[in-house]
Amino acid sequence: MVDEISNDNDLRRDITTHRPDPHGQAAMLLVESLIHGLIARSVITVQDAVDIIETAAEVKEEIAIELGDSPATMQKSLAILQAILASLSFDLPDGTA
């Protein structure tokens, strides 16, 4: 039996289920790891990373309506960004973003 392979373009996905999105989880882990790696190698500063994440949150809020996001979906996205921001904020000199 051959397993069916799908991607995010597969319209047959059941978007009504509330299971975690493995693609999104992997992408967020990869991005957060990349940010920490860039900081560790002094490619960017912690403040640069904080600024990037704050900008991403602002953009998410601005385009959420255009994307058709519900308020709950937008808040989930912002919560993920806030969690990354909080983890980086510990490394700021004053401890706040």
N, C-alpha and C positions, 0 to 999 in steps of 0.2 A: 504494500500500500504506500503510495506516495503522499507525503505531507503537503498540504496546500500552503504555499508561500504567499504572503500579502505584504503590502506596504501602505503608507499613509494615503496613497492615491486610490486604494481599493474602496470603492463606494459601497461594497457589500458589508462593511463593518457595521456592527450594531452599536450605534452611538448612544443608545439609551441605557446601556449597561454602565455601571459605575466602578468597573475594575480599573486598577492602576494602569496607566499607559506605559508599557515597557520602553517604547521609543523615546517618549518624553523623559522618563526616568534616566535612561542611559545618556541622553543628550545633556540633561542638567548635571549629572555626575561628571561627564566629560568636560563641560564648560567650567564648572567649579574647580575641577582638578587643574585645568589649563590656567585659570586665573591664579591659583595658588602656586603653580609652577613658574609662571611669569614673575610673580612677586619674589619667589625664592631665588630666581636667577637675576634679580634686579633689573629686569626688562621694563617693568612698570612698578610704581610704588603702590603701597596699600591705598593711599588717598586716590591715586589714579583708578584703581579697581573699584573703590567706593563710588567715585564719580560716574564710572561706566554703568554700574548697577543702578544708581539713582536715575541716570538718563534712561535706562531700559524701562524702569518702572514708570517714568513720566510718559514715555512713548506708549507703553501698554495702556495707560489710562486714556491717552488721546485717541488711540485707534480702536479701543475695545468696541465702541458702538459700531464703527465701520465694519468690524469683523463679525458683528452679530453676536458678540459675547453677552451672556447674561451677567447681571451684577455678581452672581455667585462665582461664575467662571473667572471674571476679572479679579475678584478678591482672592481666589485660589492662586492665580498667577502672581499677584502682588505678594502674597504670603510666602511663596517660594523665593522670590527675589529678596524679600525682607529677611528671610532666614539666612541667605548667603551674605547679605549686608551685615547682619548681626555677627556672623562668624568672622568676618573680616574686621569689624569694628574693634574687636579685642586687640588687634595688632596696631591700631592707630595710637599715636603717642598719648592722646588724652582719653582714649578708650571709647570715644563716641563718633558716630558718623555725622 
